[in-house]
Amino acid sequence: MKEVASEPVSVAYKNEEFLDSDDGRPVRILAEYLQPMQAFHRERICDTIVFFGSARIKPDGPLGRYYDEARELARLVTTWSQGQVSPSRRYVVCTGGGPGIMEAANRGASEAGGRTIGLNIGLPHAQPPNLYTPTELTFEFHYFFMRKLWFAHLARALVVFPGGFGTLDELFEILTLAQTRKLSRAIPVVLYGPGYWNEIIDFEALVRHDSIAREDLALFDFADDPATALSLLQKGIAAEFDEGRPAFAHSKRPLPRGA
């Protein structure tokens, strides 16, 4: 009797049908954690300055000044970071990797001759990575929560330009972690463009309605020009500067029961 050759059976981690299934979701989530970690270790990147802001802002649009100023601030940050004496790359500009403010910040860092990171996200409307992040530091995420984890995991400071729902989501993620003291180190937050931010968010009303404490307003500062923003970032980082080897941020451990 003639034997019939059986179909080759792939191992689980090469089985695309399994990896794309509901049961394979934990593997996909873990991959979005481990792949960036491997790249950051390889590139000796230990901490970042994160830029948030709208993908809709264009250099020649009505808010074009913010594109130009994000580009300039990223250039200043990168020039300053390159002057730090460290075996690792410090204070690397990191964005969501897309157009608008993200492109401007990656562009400014690249023009200063520095490394720069793009944490892009797959969306129903295509958002291709901008052209200013190197391939080895450009990532495509499926899960928003894993992308936000990597924004927070390495951040030493955050600068937030005008933006919409996505920018607000990212901003309040960090402010909530800071307010609830879930991070082991302070992350200075600079809101760029006080006219914009004070119009779309009534911070004083949040205090007045007892939704936040008065001291929570100290979790962020305002800036309206690149030089001031750079000074605030440097001052905030210096207050928490660790002379030892830089490392990933860690969540604070919960207090023991009865403490």
ABEGO torsion letter per residue (X at the ends): XBBBBBBBBBBAAABAAAAABAAAAAAAAAAAAAAAAAAAAAAGBABBBBBBEBAABBAABAAAAAAAAAAAAAAAAAAAAAABBBABBBGBBBBAGBBEAAAAAAAAAAAAGBBBBBBBBBBABBBBBBAABBAAABBBBABAAAAAAAAAAABABBBBBBBBAAAAAAAAAAAAAAAAGABABBBBBBBBGAAAAAAABBAAAAAAAGABBAAAAAABBBBABAAAAAAAAAAAAAAABBABBBBBBBBBBBBBBGX
